[in-house]
Amino acid sequence: MSRLYAIASSSDHCVLAVPQSEDGLPGGGTSIGAAEYPYVLMLCNSLGTTVDTKQLTFEPLHVAMTANYVFAASKEHFHAWHFRTAKTWTHVDGSYTEQLYNYVD
């Protein structure tokens, strides 16, 4: 990992905001559209294992986290990601939300 933009944690998870490598996701994985989504949010469990990722089109300057949401923001964009883990997957009603907000002055 060449650069860490931000880190946040809540409960048993943490989120890392990092740039994608030239060949795809951090850790050597590959990703379709890496040029379109140059930044990645990596959701990790208490052991440090990546359990989910979210690709972003903007540079995440600020990251915050609750037990179920990750919030990433730049100067012009705001992204709210409702994440699910294997532990919470069976306890959800099936709804899934994700929002990208743009700042307009």
Backbone torsions as a table, in degrees:
resi	resn	phi	psi	omega
1	MET	NA	119.5	-173.6
2	SER	-85.0	-29.6	-176.9
3	ARG	-151.5	138.5	176.2
4	LEU	-111.9	114.7	-179.1
5	TYR	-78.2	-43.1	-177.4
6	ALA	-160.6	160.6	176.7
7	ILE	-144.5	142.9	176.7
8	ALA	-148.4	158.4	179.4
9	SER	-144.9	158.4	175.3
10	SER	-161.9	133.6	177.6
11	SER	57.2	-123.0	-177.2
12	ASP	-96.0	9.4	-174.7
13	HIS	-129.8	159.0	170.8
14	CYS	-136.5	161.0	177.7
15	VAL	-127.8	137.0	177.7
16	LEU	-115.2	133.0	175.1
17	ALA	-103.7	115.5	-174.9
18	VAL	-137.1	159.0	172.8
19	PRO	-80.9	153.1	173.8
20	GLN	-74.9	149.8	175.9
21	SER	-77.2	173.4	-178.9
22	GLU	-60.2	-33.6	-175.3
23	ASP	-102.0	10.1	177.7
24	GLY	138.2	-146.4	-175.4
25	LEU	-70.5	156.6	174.9
26	PRO	-57.4	145.5	-179.3
27	GLY	93.1	4.1	175.7
28	GLY	92.4	-2.8	177.6
29	GLY	-71.7	165.5	179.2
30	THR	-110.3	154.1	-177.7
31	SER	-141.3	139.0	175.5
32	ILE	-79.4	131.5	177.8
33	GLY	78.3	31.8	-178.9
34	ALA	-60.9	-30.9	178.6
35	ALA	-70.0	-32.5	179.4
36	GLU	-76.6	-29.5	-177.9
37	TYR	-123.3	82.2	-173.4
38	PRO	-78.6	-6.2	-178.0
39	TYR	-125.1	151.5	-175.1
40	VAL	-134.2	137.6	167.3
41	LEU	-99.7	124.5	-179.6
42	MET	-110.4	116.5	176.9
43	LEU	-89.5	123.0	-177.4
44	CYS	-120.1	149.1	177.1
45	ASN	-86.9	-173.4	-175.9
46	SER	-68.6	-14.3	176.3
47	LEU	-91.2	-6.4	-178.2
48	GLY	89.2	8.7	178.7
49	THR	-84.0	132.5	177.4
50	THR	-70.7	123.1	-178.9
51	VAL	-107.4	-18.0	177.2
52	ASP	-163.5	157.1	176.8
53	THR	-136.4	157.0	175.7
54	LYS	-139.1	127.8	180.0
55	GLN	-90.3	142.6	-178.1
56	LEU	-125.2	150.5	176.8
57	THR	-93.2	-10.9	-178.1
58	PHE	-119.8	159.1	-180.0
59	GLU	-76.5	117.4	-178.2
60	PRO	-78.0	97.4	-179.2
61	LEU	-78.9	-29.2	-178.6
62	HIS	-134.3	137.9	178.9
63	VAL	-134.8	135.6	174.8
64	ALA	-134.7	160.5	-173.7
65	MET	-148.6	142.5	169.1
66	THR	-117.9	-171.2	-179.1
67	ALA	-65.8	-23.7	-177.2
68	ASN	-127.7	-8.5	-176.1
69	TYR	-127.8	148.4	169.3
70	VAL	-120.7	132.5	178.6
71	PHE	-117.2	127.8	177.8
72	ALA	-125.8	139.2	-176.9
73	ALA	-141.8	146.4	169.4
74	SER	-117.4	-164.6	177.8
75	LYS	-72.8	-23.9	-175.0
76	GLU	-121.8	-11.2	-175.9
77	HIS	-130.1	154.2	178.2
78	PHE	-141.5	127.2	-177.2
79	HIS	-122.7	127.8	176.0
80	ALA	-111.7	121.5	-176.4
81	TRP	-118.5	114.6	174.7
82	HIS	-88.0	103.0	-175.3
83	PHE	-94.6	156.3	175.5
84	ARG	-129.3	143.7	175.6
85	THR	-114.9	174.0	179.3
86	ALA	-59.8	-32.2	179.7
87	LYS	-68.4	-39.7	-177.9
88	THR	-94.9	-10.6	-176.4
89	TRP	-57.8	-41.2	-177.5
90	THR	-81.2	-10.9	-177.2
91	HIS	-102.3	8.0	-176.9
92	VAL	-101.4	154.6	-177.9
93	ASP	-82.1	3.0	178.2
94	GLY	100.9	-8.8	179.4
95	SER	-80.9	147.4	-178.7
96	TYR	-138.7	129.1	-178.2
97	THR	-127.4	143.4	175.7
98	GLU	-155.9	132.6	-176.3
99	GLN	-135.9	142.1	171.3
100	LEU	-119.6	124.0	-179.5
101	TYR	-111.4	139.8	177.9
102	ASN	-112.7	138.8	178.3
103	TYR	-87.5	127.8	177.1
104	VAL	-124.2	123.4	-177.3
105	ASP	-94.8	NA	NA
